[in-house]
């Protein structure tokens, strides 16, 4: 699963917020990255260049290729038409725009889209904060198996230890008993016989010869 760009670096959200504010409030709505750098800084905090910020977050930023040049813009500003005269910074009415386009010196590149209101910029920043929070929560939820795995490994370790422990504890006494049996094999054999087997065989009275009777005086 691809990791969210909001979690690539702890300062990623701050870079996104800075880009939103600058691209949303500048007179020009679309410029090359080297021009944007003059307003938002030469290098972001979370990566090497601003192109990475713009491409990692298409939910806010877009790009246009015009020949060998690439222009970057804030998507929300594309909801408006190019109605701002960049020479006067004035937003033209429909009639003024018609007259402006009728000029012989008309150049569409001299028109820009109006800037976002403070409320609109605040709305986009809040959206970025929420996206970052959701990405962090999702990553935490995807790690639910880690505590279970650690507990299972600990249980298996304890189980293996308990199985090996009795064999290790009984070995000294077993060795001593074996040594004693090897030194006195007859004792070892007799200890295995029953009491009836250890008694001498029965001898009948007839088989015993009596001696001569004692002489009487």
C-alpha positions in Angstrom: 0.0 0.0 0.0 1.4 3.4 -1.0 2.1 5.7 1.9 0.2 9.0 2.0 2.4 12.0 0.9 1.2 13.8 4.0 3.2 11.3 6.1 6.5 11.5 4.2 7.8 14.2 6.4 6.7 15.9 9.6 6.8 19.3 7.8 4.8 18.3 4.7 1.6 19.8 5.9 3.3 23.1 6.6 4.7 23.2 3.0 1.2 22.4 1.5 -0.4 25.2 3.6 2.3 27.7 2.5 1.8 26.8 -1.2 -2.0 27.1 -0.9 -1.7 30.6 0.6 0.7 31.9 -2.0 -0.9 30.4 -5.1 -4.3 31.4 -3.8 -3.5 35.0 -3.2 -1.0 36.0 -5.9 -2.0 38.2 -8.8 -0.9 35.5 -11.3 -2.9 32.3 -11.0 -0.4 30.2 -13.1 3.4 30.5 -13.2 6.6 28.5 -13.6 8.1 27.1 -10.5 11.1 29.4 -10.5 8.7 32.4 -10.2 6.7 30.8 -7.4 9.9 30.2 -5.5 10.4 33.9 -5.2 7.2 34.1 -3.1 7.1 30.8 -1.1 10.9 30.2 -0.7 13.6 28.5 -2.7 13.1 25.1 -1.2 10.3 23.4 0.9 11.0 21.8 4.3 9.8 18.4 3.5 11.5 17.7 0.1 14.0 19.0 -2.3 11.8 21.1 -4.6 8.4 22.6 -5.0 7.6 20.5 -8.1 7.4 17.4 -5.7 4.9 19.2 -3.5 2.7 20.2 -6.5 2.8 16.7 -8.0 2.3 14.8 -4.7 -0.9 16.8 -3.9 -3.1 16.9 -7.0 -6.0 17.4 -4.7 -4.9 21.1 -4.6 -2.4 21.8 -7.3 -2.3 21.3 -11.1 0.1 22.0 -14.0 0.0 23.0 -17.7 2.6 22.3 -20.3 3.1 25.0 -22.8 5.8 24.0 -25.1 8.9 23.4 -23.1 7.5 25.2 -20.1 5.5 23.9 -17.2 3.1 26.2 -15.3 1.7 25.4 -11.8 -1.6 26.6 -10.4 -4.0 26.2 -7.5 -7.0 24.2 -8.8 -9.7 26.2 -7.1 -8.7 29.3 -9.0 -9.5 27.5 -12.2 -13.1 27.7 -11.3 -12.9 31.4 -12.3 -12.4 32.9 -15.8 -9.5 35.2 -16.6 -11.1 38.5 -15.9 -8.3 40.4 -14.1 -6.2 42.9 -16.0 -2.6 42.2 -14.7 -1.5 45.7 -15.7 -4.0 47.4 -13.4 -4.8 44.5 -11.0 -8.5 45.3 -11.7 -11.2 42.7 -12.2 -13.0 43.6 -15.4 -16.7 43.5 -15.8 -18.3 41.6 -18.7 -18.5 44.7 -20.8 -15.0 45.8 -20.0 -13.7 42.4 -20.8 -15.4 42.5 -24.2 -13.8 45.9 -25.0 -10.4 44.6 -23.7 -10.5 41.6 -26.0 -11.4 43.9 -28.9 -8.1 45.8 -28.7 -5.5 45.2 -31.3 -2.9 44.8 -28.5 -5.0 42.2 -26.8 -2.9 39.4 -25.3 -4.7 36.6 -23.3 -1.6 36.1 -21.2 -2.1 39.6 -19.7 -5.3 38.3 -18.1 -5.4 36.3 -14.8 -8.0 34.7 -12.6 -9.2 36.5 -9.5 -7.5 35.7 -6.2 -9.3 33.5 -3.6 -11.0 35.1 -0.6 -9.5 34.6 2.9 -12.4 32.3 3.7 -11.7 30.2 0.7 -8.0 29.9 1.5 -8.9 29.0 5.1 -11.2 26.3 3.8 -8.5 24.7 1.7 -6.1 24.8 4.7 -8.6 23.0 6.9 -9.1 20.4 4.2 -5.3 19.8 4.1 -5.3 19.4 7.9 -8.1 16.9 7.8 -6.5 14.9 5.0 -3.3 14.7 7.0 -5.2 13.6 10.2 -7.1 10.9 8.2 -3.9 9.6 6.7 -2.2 9.3 10.1 -5.3 7.5 11.5 -5.4 5.1 8.6 -1.7 4.2 9.0 -2.2 3.6 12.7 -5.2 1.3 12.0 -3.2 -0.7 9.5 -0.7 -1.6 12.2 -3.3 -3.3 14.5 -1.5 -6.7 14.0 1.9 -5.5 15.5 0.8 -5.8 19.2 -0.8 -9.2 18.5 2.3 -10.5 16.8 4.5 -9.3 19.7 2.2 -11.0 22.2 2.2 -14.3 20.2 6.0 -14.3 20.0 6.3 -13.7 23.7 3.8 -16.6 24.4 5.7 -19.0 22.2 9.0 -18.1 23.8 7.6 -18.8 27.3 6.1 -22.1 26.1 9.3 -23.3 24.6 11.2 -22.3 27.8 8.7 -24.2 30.0 9.1 -27.4 27.8 12.9 -27.3 28.0 13.2 -26.6 31.7 12.2 -30.0 33.2 14.8 -31.9 31.1 17.5 -29.6 32.2 16.6 -29.8 36.0 16.4 -33.6 36.1 19.7 -34.3 34.5 22.1 -34.2 37.6 20.1 -36.7 39.7 19.7 -39.0 36.8 23.4 -39.0 36.1 24.2 -39.8 39.8 21.7 -42.7 39.9 23.2 -44.1 36.7 26.7 -43.9 38.1 25.8 -45.8 41.3 24.1 -48.5 39.3 27.2 -49.0 37.2 29.4 -49.3 40.3 27.3 -52.0 42.0 25.4 -54.0 39.4 24.4 -56.7 41.8 22.7 -54.2 44.1 20.9 -52.8 41.1 19.7 -56.3 40.1 18.5 -57.2 43.6 16.6 -54.0 44.0 14.5 -55.1 41.1 13.6 -58.5 42.6 10.5 -59.1 44.7 10.8 -60.2 48.4 9.5 -63.7 47.5 12.3 -64.1 45.0 15.0 -63.0 47.6 13.9 -65.7 50.2 15.8 -69.1 50.2 14.0 -72.1 48.7 11.7 -74.2 51.1 13.5 -77.2 52.6 11.4 -80.1 53.8 12.0 -81.5 57.4 12.7 -85.0 56.0 15.6 -83.8 54.1 17.4 -82.6 57.2 19.2 -85.4 59.1 18.9 -85.4 62.8 22.0 -86.0 64.9 22.2 -88.8 67.6 20.1 -88.3 70.7 21.8 -86.9 73.6 23.0 -89.6 76.0 21.4 -89.6 79.4 23.5 -90.1 82.5 
